[in-house]
Amino acid sequence: MALMGDAGYESFVETEGGIEAFIPLPQFKSEMLDEIRLPFEQTKVIYSWTEIAEHNWNEEWEKNYFKPIIINNQCIVRSPFHEAQPDIPIEIIIEPKMSFGTGHHETTSMMIEGILEHDFSAKNVLDMGCGTGILAILASLRGAAEITGIDIDDWCIRNSEENCHLNHTSNITLKLGDASILDKEGMFDIILANINKNILLVDLRKYVKKLEPGGLIFLSGFYKSDIADINAEAEQVGLKLKSKKEKNNWTALSYELN
């Protein structure tokens, strides 16, 4: 999974015989798979692939996959077709489509836990790689003043806009682009980045330039084995490790800018 993640694959499902991996069609190149070399003796990669046509993903999720998720009895993430649970203090409604981030993946749930554990009142927040907008929405519900969500995928931006409307979070501004557009942004008190190791290592310095002194940055999207590399880069840019979470070999780290 880590090697395929480096090759651009975005999500994975473990099966009895291996894994299913998903990547946008324009980014797919079979030769990338031919070049993968596993670090074990007498092993090889065998694969097949198929193109999945766009269809009613909402219906598929409703029937087969997307179930409400409750985190620490403080926050529920559900779809519009699920029953409300008024006994849970914070409710996030996500329209499940083709964007990453319904709270079920370990990295997303750990980022949610981090947001629940910290004070977001009146903070200016940046959500890099916003996906469905779930983290930006939670930041808004936790009292953030203004939130900027950025993603390279136009579909994610459209899905985030829909979800922001569903959750009545009007203080979220969504923008299409990557870290290069941060030059035009102001400063942030808190930065959220649930992406992947390679992007974080390349862009972390750009994030920190936009982080207020004493500000917090939450990172996830990588494995436990990647912590040393992430920490090394974080120290280089003046970040101090504050907390660490781990779930099924996935990791989330939070830092404070010295």
N, C-alpha and C positions, 0 to 999 in steps of 0.2 A: 504493500500500500504506500509506504513512504517513497519508494522509487517511482511509482506511478504518479504519486502526488507531485513529485519533482518534475514529471513530464507533462503536468497540466490537468490531470484527472481530478475531479472535484468532490466526488462522493463514492462510497464503497459499501457493498453489502457482502458479508461473509456467507459463503455457501458450503455445502458438505465437500465439494470438490475443489474449492478455491475461492475466488472472489468475483463479484460483478463490479465493474468500475464504469463511471459515467463521465463523459466529456462533451462539450458542445461540438457539433459536427464540424464547424469551420476550423476548429483547432485539432481535429483528429488526423493523425498520420501514423499509419501502421508501422512505418520504419522506426518510430520511437520505441515501440514495443520490441522490435527485433534487436534493438541496441541495449535493452535492459539485461544486465548480468547480475544474477543473484550471488551473494557472498558465501555460497556453500558449495562444497565439492559435489560433482556428479548430479547437478541440477540443471534444468533448463525451463524456459518459459514457453508454455503452449497456450494459445489463445484463439478465440474466434470473436467476430464482432458483427453487430447488426445496427442498422439505423432505426431509431424509434421515432415514428411520426408524431407530430404535435396533436394532442387530443385533449379531452376534458380531464385534466390532471386533478382538478378539484373533486370530480366524481370518483376517480380512482383512489385518491387519498381517503375520501369519506368512506368508501366501501372496504378498503383493505389495510390502510396504514395509519393515518393520522388519528391518534387518540389524545385526549386532553392530558397534559402533564402538569403536575403540581410540584413546586420546588420549595422545600423547607416550610410547607404549610403557609407560605407567605404570598406566593404568586402562582396563578394558574395561567397556562397558555392553552387556548382552545380555539377552535374554528367557529365561524358563525352558525354552523349546523349542530354544534354541541350545546347541551344544557348549561346555563349559567350556574355557578356555585357561589352564592353570595357570602358564604362563611369564609372564603379565601379573600384576604384584604385587597390584593392587587390582581386585576384581570387584564390579560392581553389577548386580543382577538387577532388571529393570523389567518388570512385567506391562503390556504395551501395551494401553491402552483409549482413553478419550476425553479424557484429561488431557494437558496440554502438558508435554513434558520427557522425551524419550528420549535426549538427547545429540546428536541429529542436527542440530538447529538451531544456527546459529552462536552465538547468545547463550548457549545452554546449554553448548556445548562450551568457549567462552571462560571462562565461570564455573567450569567444572570445572578448566580450566588454572590459573586463579587460586587455587583451593583447593589444588591439587597443589603450587603454588609457595610456600605459606605454612605456618607452623607452627600447627596447630589443637589441639595437645596441651593437654588440661585447660581448654580455652576454653568459655565459655558462648556459644552461637551462636543467632542468630535467622534463620530463612529465611522472608522475606515473599513471599507468592505461591508457595507451595511446589509446586504442580502435582502431579507424580507423586511428589514427595519425594526426587528424585534428588540434589539439592544437600545436603539435610539428611542423607541416608544417607551421602554421601561425607564430609561433615564428621565424622560418627560414626566411620566407618572410618579417618579421619585422626587420631583420638584425642580429639575434642572430649568435654568432660565431660557437658554437657547441651545439647540442641538443642530449640528451639521452632519448629514450622512452622505458619504461618498462611495460610489461603486463604479467599476469599469464596465458593468453589464447593464445595458439599457433595460432589459427585462427586469432586473432587480430594482432599478429605480421606479419603474412603473408599478411593480408589486408593492414596493415600500410606500409609494404614494397612496395606493389603495388601502393598505393597512393603517397608515397614519389617519386616514379619513375614518376608518372603522373605529379607531380608538380615540378620536377627537383630540388628537395631539397636533395642534396648529402651530406649535413653536419649533417644528422640525423642518429644516431646509435641506432638500435632497439635490445632489449634483452628480452629473456623469463625469467620470475621470479617474485618474490615479493620483499618486502622491505629488505629481508635478504641479497640480493645481493648488496645492497648499500655499504656494508663494503669495497668492491673492487673498488668503484668509487671514483673520485676526488671530489672537492668542486664545488658548483653551486652558481651562482648569483641569479637565479630565479628558483623556483620549482612550477610546476603546478600539482594539484591533484584533479581530478574530479572523485571521487570514491563513497564512502558512509560513513555515520557517524561512523559505527562500525570500519571499517578499518582505518579511519582517526584517531580515538581516540587511537587505538592500535599502529599505525605506525608513528604518528606525531613526536614523539621524535627522531625516526630514520631519518626522513626527515631533521629535524632541525640540526642534527649533520653534515649534508652535505651542510648546507646553510652558505654562507659567512656572516660575520658580516655586517649589513646594507642591507642584501639581502631580497628579497621579496618572499612570498609564497602565491599562490592563491588556495583557497579551495572551492569545491562545491560538489554537490551530496547528499545534505541533506535538511531537511525542516526548516522553520522558527522556529519551536518549538525546534530544535536541537541547536540553536545558543548558548544558555547558556552553554551547555556541551562542545561545541567546543571551546568557548572562555575561559572557565575554564582551559582546557588542554593547550590551546595556551599560556595563561599567565604563566602556570607552566614551560613551556620550553623557556620562554624569548621572546615571540612574542608580538608585539604591533599592535592592530587593526588599519588598515589604511582606509578601505572602506567596504561598505556592499551594496549588490544588492539583490533585491527580485523580483521574477516573479511567480505568481500563487502558492504562498506558498513555492516555492523552493528558496534557498538562495545561494549566493556566497560571500565569505569573502576574503579580502586580508590582509596580515600581513607583518610587517617589523621586522627583527631580531635585537634586541637591542645590 
